[in-house]
Amino acid sequence: MEDLKKKLNNYVFYLILAALAVIFFFIYSYLIYGNYSMKFSWPDETANYFFIKNYIQNTTFSAPEPLNTIADDIIKPRSFNVWQGNLVPGSFLGMLLVYGTIGKVVGLDLMVLLTPLLAVLAGIYFYKLMKLFFEPKIAFLSAMLFFINPAWWYYASFFMLPNISFICFLIMGFYYLLKIDKQKKQGNVLFVILGTFFLSLAMTIRTNEIFWVLPLLLALYIIYRKKIFWAYIPLAFLVAFTVFLPVFYYNYETYGHFLSFGYLRLEQGANFLEKIPTEFAATNDQVIINFLKLIFLPFGFSIKLILINIVKYFVFLFWWLFIPAVIGGAVFLKKFRDKDKIVFLVSTVLVSLYIMIYYGSWAFEDLLTLNLNKIGISYVRYFLPIYIFSLPFIVFCFLEILNYIKNKKLKILLALLLIVSFITLTVNVIYIAGNDNLVKTRAHIDIYSFINKRVLELTEGNSVIISERADKIYFPERKVVGKVNLNEINSWAKLLHANVPLYFYGSADEEFKTALTKQNMKLTDEILISESNYLAKIIFIQ
């Protein structure tokens, strides 16, 4: 009878979570509705959509740009790179390959729904994963909080960013691998294949996360080694190699090397360290030490900056998550000593510390974004694993509070109050507060579409537009230079000598105009497009 009751409860939990998945699929798709021009808030999204579309149509991640041979490879939007004159992704290829492959089957229009679909699928699998560590009730409540977690909710709406798909495949992979038990003799081979497959997909999408995922896998293998038959190991390696094989192939085709990737300065330097981005804290001195720094601490190590970012983007931004997570963690330590729960706690703490150190040491260079954005800052999406895997501790806190209430009606009332408060605070930070909430983001995207149409009417089809941050508005309808760099003015002049129509979009200061004058160029035909931003043609002074 007790087993029947547990099964019924499990079915009820699945039905509720399935209903939530359907509801939140449409909620997470908020920024997709009506975005017919496919304009995006993040330059990363612009790049990902362009190259996924290019792969669906042409089966390649490289797009020719003949003008780069004239203009010293400056013609590219942000989040793009250039290799041998061609536009290539400025990222890892995993997401592009996964989405592009699926897009070849379902089409481009349905492909854009993949991120919200994976976001709700992750909620179901999070419940299944948590059941391996906790009682079904704890797992169910954690999964409910998963759907309304503000960071997850927010970034699930940006359907061309890789973080949601990475974590979804990560959760699915760990779930299947932790299901392996050679004593049960059923499903183990399938679990090895599925677990390794999804975990490998996650690693192709965010390959740099491999430096905490692999140690965690190794630790789990040591802890649960009695459940694992030795023959599973070569099978897992075979599956992982098979998943990465297309990535190696397209790395070579796109960047000229099997192990290269888009974050590198591809055309610069004689060795690997000289090709790494300038944000990375590495030099050519002490090569071995700097290589280790590049792997484990690419942005350096700053305790002050780490603490500032933790306080700003967890303690203050999501205080209604942080406070109960800390209290719940203390309750957890006091009440539980069984192996699986301790494994989950220690894994969560160690992974969180590593992610905080790894990304928290990054000094964000875009001061405008840093000052204006809250939940829309990159730190938040990189801290997603921390927010997600702290959810069970929040549940422990809430349940502990409710356990102190003996009156049943009061307990129900308090539970409803907690739920309503949680949802209200979450909706506020996602849709109302700050300059980067989803309502304002949607309005900005609509404005981008309007500006795009206006400027297309004013510029020639073969023109190049130079701007500081507006490249995502005009690309790919117009060729763009994604950043204003006065050291590249000679390259601008080369375009003019080749009779390429050249435009500037933005607000030109005296330094900009003086720099043009020194190169015998000037702005003309200025037209106000939006607020203080002008479109002006760049020509030679006669």
ZISUL-V884787 format. One record per residue. RES is the residue in one small letter. SS is DSSP state (hx for helix, st for strand, lp for the rest). OMEGA is omega in degrees with one decimal (NA if undefined). D_FIRST is the distance of its C-alpha to the first C-alpha in whole Angstrom. Layout:
BEGIN
RES | SS | OMEGA | D_FIRST
RES | SS | OMEGA | D_FIRST
END
This chain:
BEGIN
m | lp | 179.8 | 0
e | hx | 178.1 | 4
d | hx | 178.6 | 5
l | hx | 179.3 | 5
k | hx | 178.7 | 6
k | hx | 179.2 | 9
k | hx | 179.1 | 10
l | hx | 177.5 | 11
n | hx | 179.5 | 12
n | hx | 177.3 | 14
y | hx | 179.0 | 15
v | hx | 178.6 | 17
f | hx | 179.7 | 18
y | hx | 180.0 | 20
l | hx | 179.3 | 21
i | hx | -179.7 | 23
l | hx | 176.7 | 24
a | hx | 177.2 | 26
a | hx | 176.9 | 27
l | hx | 179.7 | 29
a | hx | 178.6 | 30
v | hx | -178.8 | 32
i | hx | -175.3 | 33
f | hx | 172.8 | 34
f | hx | 179.3 | 36
f | hx | 178.3 | 38
i | hx | 179.3 | 39
y | hx | -178.2 | 40
s | lp | -173.8 | 42
y | lp | -176.2 | 44
l | lp | 178.6 | 47
i | lp | -175.6 | 47
y | lp | 174.7 | 48
g | lp | -179.1 | 52
n | lp | -174.8 | 53
y | lp | -178.5 | 55
s | lp | 180.0 | 57
m | lp | 171.4 | 55
k | lp | -169.4 | 56
f | lp | 179.7 | 54
s | lp | -177.6 | 54
w | lp | 173.8 | 54
p | hx | 176.0 | 57
d | hx | 178.9 | 54
e | hx | 178.6 | 52
t | hx | -179.9 | 56
a | hx | -177.2 | 56
n | hx | -179.8 | 53
y | hx | -178.7 | 53
f | hx | -174.9 | 56
f | hx | 173.1 | 56
i | hx | 177.6 | 52
k | hx | 179.7 | 54
n | hx | 179.0 | 57
y | hx | 179.2 | 55
i | hx | -175.7 | 53
q | hx | -171.5 | 57
n | hx | -179.5 | 59
t | lp | 175.8 | 56
t | lp | 176.6 | 58
f | lp | 179.8 | 58
s | st | -179.6 | 61
a | st | -177.2 | 63
p | lp | 173.4 | 67
e | lp | -174.2 | 69
p | hx | -176.8 | 73
l | hx | 179.0 | 74
n | hx | 176.2 | 73
t | hx | 177.2 | 76
i | lp | -167.7 | 78
a | lp | 172.5 | 76
d | lp | 173.5 | 75
d | lp | -179.7 | 71
i | lp | -176.0 | 71
i | lp | 178.5 | 70
k | st | 172.0 | 66
p | lp | 170.4 | 63
r | lp | -178.1 | 61
s | lp | 170.9 | 58
f | st | 172.4 | 60
n | st | 179.5 | 62
v | st | 174.6 | 65
w | st | -178.7 | 66
q | lp | 177.0 | 69
g | lp | -177.6 | 70
n | st | 172.4 | 67
l | st | 179.3 | 64
v | st | -179.1 | 61
p | st | 175.0 | 57
g | lp | -173.8 | 58
s | lp | 168.6 | 54
f | lp | -174.4 | 52
l | lp | -172.0 | 51
g | hx | -178.7 | 48
m | hx | -178.4 | 47
l | hx | -179.0 | 50
l | hx | 179.2 | 49
v | hx | -178.1 | 45
y | hx | -180.0 | 46
g | hx | 178.7 | 49
t | hx | 177.7 | 47
i | hx | 179.4 | 45
g | hx | 176.3 | 47
k | hx | -178.4 | 49
v | hx | -172.5 | 46
v | hx | -178.9 | 45
g | lp | -176.5 | 49
l | hx | -175.8 | 50
d | hx | 178.9 | 49
l | hx | 179.9 | 45
m | hx | -177.5 | 45
v | lp | 178.6 | 46
l | lp | -173.9 | 42
l | hx | -178.7 | 41
t | hx | 176.0 | 41
p | hx | 176.9 | 39
l | hx | 177.6 | 36
l | hx | -179.7 | 36
a | hx | 179.4 | 36
v | hx | 175.9 | 32
l | hx | 177.6 | 31
a | hx | 178.3 | 31
g | hx | 177.9 | 29
i | hx | -179.0 | 26
y | hx | 175.4 | 27
f | hx | 175.5 | 27
y | hx | -179.5 | 24
k | hx | 179.2 | 23
l | hx | -179.3 | 25
m | hx | 177.8 | 24
k | lp | 177.0 | 21
l | lp | -178.9 | 22
f | lp | -171.9 | 24
f | lp | 175.6 | 21
e | lp | -177.9 | 18
p | hx | -179.6 | 17
k | hx | 178.4 | 18
i | hx | -179.7 | 22
a | hx | -179.1 | 22
f | hx | -179.8 | 21
l | hx | 176.9 | 24
s | hx | 179.2 | 26
a | hx | 176.5 | 26
m | hx | 177.1 | 27
l | hx | 178.2 | 30
f | hx | -177.4 | 31
f | hx | -176.6 | 32
i | lp | 174.1 | 34
n | lp | -171.9 | 35
p | hx | -179.1 | 39
a | hx | 179.1 | 41
w | hx | 179.6 | 38
w | hx | -176.7 | 39
y | hx | -173.9 | 42
y | hx | 171.5 | 43
a | hx | 179.9 | 41
s | lp | 178.2 | 43
f | lp | -163.1 | 46
f | lp | 177.6 | 45
m | lp | 171.9 | 48
l | lp | -172.2 | 47
p | lp | -168.9 | 45
n | hx | -178.5 | 43
i | hx | -179.9 | 40
s | hx | 177.5 | 40
f | hx | -176.4 | 40
i | hx | 176.9 | 37
c | hx | -179.8 | 35
f | hx | 177.4 | 36
l | hx | 179.3 | 36
i | hx | -179.9 | 32
m | hx | -179.3 | 31
g | hx | 179.8 | 33
f | hx | 178.5 | 32
y | hx | -177.0 | 28
y | hx | -179.9 | 29
l | hx | 179.0 | 31
l | hx | 175.3 | 28
k | lp | -176.9 | 26
i | lp | 176.8 | 28
d | lp | -174.8 | 27
k | lp | 177.9 | 29
q | lp | -178.0 | 26
k | lp | 171.3 | 24
k | lp | 178.7 | 27
q | lp | 174.2 | 26
g | lp | -173.1 | 27
n | hx | -180.0 | 29
v | hx | 177.8 | 32
l | hx | 178.9 | 31
f | hx | 178.3 | 30
v | hx | -177.9 | 33
i | hx | -178.1 | 35
l | hx | -178.9 | 33
g | hx | 179.6 | 33
t | hx | -180.0 | 37
f | hx | -176.7 | 38
f | hx | 178.2 | 37
l | hx | 177.6 | 38
s | hx | 174.9 | 41
l | hx | 178.5 | 41
a | hx | -178.0 | 41
m | hx | 175.5 | 44
t | hx | -177.7 | 46
i | hx | 178.9 | 46
r | lp | -171.4 | 46
t | hx | -179.6 | 48
n | hx | 178.7 | 49
e | hx | -178.1 | 45
i | hx | -175.1 | 45
f | hx | 166.5 | 47
w | hx | 179.8 | 43
v | hx | -179.2 | 41
l | hx | 175.1 | 42
p | hx | 177.4 | 42
l | hx | 177.1 | 39
l | hx | -180.0 | 38
l | hx | 178.6 | 40
a | hx | 178.8 | 38
l | hx | 177.3 | 35
y | hx | 179.8 | 36
i | hx | -177.7 | 37
i | hx | -175.1 | 34
y | lp | -174.5 | 32
r | hx | -179.5 | 34
k | hx | 179.1 | 32
k | hx | -169.1 | 30
i | lp | 175.8 | 33
f | lp | -172.9 | 35
w | lp | -177.2 | 39
a | hx | 178.4 | 39
y | hx | -174.6 | 37
i | hx | 177.5 | 40
p | hx | 176.6 | 43
l | hx | 179.1 | 40
a | hx | 178.1 | 40
f | hx | 179.3 | 43
l | hx | 178.9 | 44
v | hx | -179.2 | 42
a | hx | 179.3 | 43
f | hx | 179.8 | 47
t | hx | 179.0 | 46
v | hx | -176.9 | 45
f | hx | -176.7 | 48
l | hx | 176.7 | 50
p | hx | 178.2 | 51
v | hx | 177.5 | 51
f | hx | -179.2 | 54
y | hx | -177.2 | 56
y | hx | 170.8 | 56
n | hx | -179.3 | 57
y | hx | -178.9 | 60
e | hx | -173.4 | 61
t | hx | -172.2 | 60
y | hx | 177.4 | 62
g | lp | 178.9 | 63
h | lp | -177.5 | 61
f | lp | -174.7 | 58
l | lp | 178.1 | 57
s | lp | 177.3 | 58
f | lp | -167.4 | 57
g | lp | -179.5 | 58
y | lp | -177.7 | 58
l | lp | 169.5 | 61
r | lp | -163.1 | 64
l | lp | -174.2 | 65
e | lp | -173.3 | 69
q | lp | 171.6 | 70
g | lp | -179.2 | 70
a | lp | -179.9 | 71
n | lp | -173.4 | 68
f | hx | -176.6 | 64
l | hx | 179.2 | 65
e | hx | -178.8 | 67
k | hx | -175.6 | 65
i | lp | -178.3 | 62
p | lp | -178.1 | 62
t | lp | 179.3 | 64
e | lp | -175.2 | 61
f | lp | -176.5 | 60
a | lp | 178.3 | 61
a | lp | 177.2 | 63
t | lp | 178.9 | 67
n | lp | 176.8 | 69
d | lp | 178.4 | 69
q | lp | -170.8 | 67
v | hx | -176.5 | 66
i | hx | 179.8 | 63
i | hx | -179.2 | 62
n | hx | 175.5 | 62
f | hx | 177.1 | 60
l | hx | 176.1 | 57
k | hx | -179.7 | 58
l | hx | -178.6 | 57
i | hx | -170.1 | 54
f | hx | -179.9 | 52
l | lp | -174.2 | 54
p | lp | -178.6 | 56
f | lp | -177.9 | 57
g | lp | 179.9 | 58
f | lp | -180.0 | 56
s | lp | -179.7 | 57
i | hx | -179.5 | 55
k | hx | -178.4 | 57
l | hx | 177.7 | 56
i | hx | -178.8 | 52
l | hx | 179.2 | 52
i | hx | -177.0 | 53
n | hx | 176.6 | 51
i | hx | -178.5 | 48
v | hx | -176.7 | 49
k | hx | -167.9 | 50
y | hx | 170.5 | 47
f | hx | -175.1 | 44
v | hx | -176.5 | 45
f | hx | -175.3 | 47
l | lp | -179.6 | 46
f | lp | -175.7 | 42
w | hx | -179.8 | 42
w | hx | 170.0 | 39
l | hx | -173.9 | 37
f | hx | -175.5 | 39
i | hx | 178.8 | 39
p | hx | 178.1 | 35
a | hx | 178.6 | 35
v | hx | 178.7 | 37
i | hx | 179.6 | 36
g | hx | 176.3 | 32
g | hx | 177.9 | 34
a | hx | 177.0 | 35
v | hx | 179.6 | 31
f | hx | -179.3 | 30
l | hx | -178.0 | 32
k | hx | -170.1 | 32
k | hx | -168.3 | 28
f | lp | 177.4 | 27
r | lp | -176.8 | 29
d | lp | -168.7 | 26
k | hx | -173.7 | 28
d | hx | -179.1 | 27
k | hx | 178.0 | 27
i | hx | 176.5 | 31
v | hx | 179.7 | 31
f | hx | -178.7 | 31
l | hx | -177.0 | 33
v | hx | 179.1 | 36
s | hx | -179.2 | 36
t | hx | -178.2 | 36
v | hx | -176.6 | 38
l | hx | 178.4 | 41
v | hx | 179.5 | 40
s | hx | 178.6 | 41
l | hx | 179.9 | 44
y | hx | -179.5 | 45
i | hx | 178.3 | 45
m | hx | -179.7 | 47
i | hx | -175.5 | 50
y | hx | -176.1 | 50
y | hx | -178.5 | 50
g | hx | 179.8 | 51
s | lp | -178.4 | 54
w | lp | 175.7 | 55
a | lp | -175.6 | 58
f | lp | -173.1 | 58
e | lp | -177.5 | 61
d | lp | -174.1 | 61
l | hx | 179.5 | 62
l | hx | 177.5 | 61
t | hx | -178.6 | 58
l | hx | -177.6 | 57
n | hx | -174.0 | 59
l | hx | -171.7 | 57
n | lp | 173.2 | 54
k | lp | 179.7 | 51
i | lp | -178.3 | 47
g | lp | 177.4 | 49
i | lp | -175.0 | 51
s | hx | 178.9 | 50
y | hx | -175.5 | 49
v | hx | -178.7 | 46
r | hx | 176.4 | 45
y | hx | 177.1 | 45
f | lp | -176.7 | 43
l | hx | 178.8 | 40
p | hx | 179.3 | 38
i | hx | -179.9 | 39
y | hx | -174.5 | 37
i | hx | -173.2 | 34
f | hx | 171.2 | 33
s | lp | -176.3 | 34
l | hx | 178.5 | 31
p | hx | 179.9 | 28
f | hx | 174.0 | 30
i | hx | 177.5 | 31
v | hx | 178.6 | 28
f | hx | 179.0 | 27
c | hx | -178.8 | 31
f | hx | -179.6 | 29
l | hx | 179.0 | 26
e | hx | 176.9 | 28
i | hx | -179.1 | 30
l | hx | -180.0 | 27
n | hx | 179.1 | 26
y | lp | -179.5 | 29
i | lp | -178.0 | 29
k | lp | 179.6 | 27
n | lp | -173.8 | 28
k | hx | -179.5 | 25
k | hx | 178.8 | 28
l | hx | 178.6 | 30
k | hx | 178.4 | 28
i | hx | 179.9 | 27
l | hx | 179.4 | 31
l | hx | 178.2 | 31
a | hx | 178.0 | 29
l | hx | 179.1 | 30
l | hx | 178.8 | 34
l | hx | -179.5 | 33
i | hx | -179.5 | 32
v | hx | 179.4 | 35
s | hx | -179.9 | 37
f | hx | -178.8 | 36
i | hx | -179.7 | 36
t | hx | 179.3 | 40
l | hx | 179.2 | 41
t | hx | 179.5 | 40
v | hx | 180.0 | 41
n | hx | -176.6 | 44
v | hx | -178.3 | 45
i | hx | -170.3 | 44
y | hx | -171.2 | 46
i | hx | -172.2 | 49
a | lp | 171.3 | 50
g | lp | 179.4 | 52
n | lp | -174.2 | 55
d | lp | 178.4 | 52
n | lp | -172.9 | 49
l | hx | 178.3 | 48
v | hx | 178.4 | 50
k | hx | 177.6 | 53
t | hx | 178.6 | 52
r | hx | 178.4 | 52
a | hx | 178.6 | 55
h | hx | 179.5 | 57
i | hx | 176.8 | 56
d | hx | 177.7 | 57
i | hx | 177.8 | 61
y | hx | -179.8 | 61
s | hx | 178.7 | 61
f | hx | -179.8 | 63
i | hx | 179.7 | 65
n | hx | -179.6 | 65
k | hx | -179.0 | 66
r | hx | -176.4 | 69
v | hx | 176.6 | 70
l | hx | 178.3 | 70
e | hx | -173.5 | 73
l | hx | -175.2 | 75
t | lp | 178.4 | 75
e | lp | -178.0 | 76
g | lp | -179.2 | 73
n | lp | -175.2 | 74
s | lp | 176.1 | 74
v | st | -179.7 | 73
i | st | 177.4 | 71
i | st | 178.9 | 71
s | st | -179.0 | 69
e | lp | -176.5 | 67
r | lp | -171.9 | 64
a | lp | -179.4 | 64
d | hx | -179.3 | 64
k | hx | 179.3 | 60
i | hx | -169.8 | 62
y | hx | -178.4 | 65
f | lp | 9.3 | 63
p | lp | -178.2 | 63
e | lp | 175.6 | 65
r | lp | 173.1 | 68
k | st | -174.8 | 69
v | st | 165.5 | 68
v | st | -165.5 | 69
g | lp | -179.1 | 66
k | lp | 178.2 | 68
v | lp | 179.0 | 71
n | lp | -175.8 | 73
l | hx | 176.0 | 77
n | hx | -178.3 | 77
e | hx | -176.3 | 76
i | hx | 177.4 | 79
n | hx | 178.4 | 81
s | hx | 175.4 | 78
w | hx | -179.1 | 79
a | hx | 178.3 | 82
k | hx | 177.4 | 82
l | hx | 178.7 | 80
l | hx | 177.7 | 82
h | hx | 179.1 | 85
a | lp | 178.6 | 83
n | lp | 175.2 | 83
v | lp | 176.8 | 79
p | lp | -173.7 | 79
l | st | -177.6 | 77
y | st | 172.6 | 76
f | st | 175.9 | 74
y | st | 179.3 | 72
g | st | 178.5 | 71
s | lp | -174.2 | 74
a | lp | 176.6 | 76
d | lp | -176.3 | 78
e | hx | 178.8 | 82
e | hx | -179.9 | 80
f | hx | -177.5 | 79
k | hx | 178.9 | 82
t | hx | 179.3 | 84
a | hx | 177.2 | 83
l | hx | -178.2 | 83
t | hx | -179.7 | 87
k | hx | 178.8 | 87
q | lp | 177.4 | 86
n | lp | 178.2 | 88
m | st | 177.5 | 86
k | st | 175.4 | 85
l | st | 177.3 | 82
t | st | 177.2 | 83
d | st | -178.6 | 82
e | st | 179.1 | 79
i | st | 177.7 | 77
l | st | -177.6 | 75
i | st | 179.9 | 71
s | st | 179.6 | 69
e | lp | -178.6 | 69
s | lp | -178.5 | 72
n | st | -178.5 | 71
y | st | 167.2 | 74
l | st | -178.2 | 74
a | st | 178.5 | 78
k | st | 176.4 | 79
i | st | -179.8 | 81
i | st | 173.0 | 84
f | st | 175.0 | 87
i | lp | -176.8 | 90
q | lp | NA | 93
END
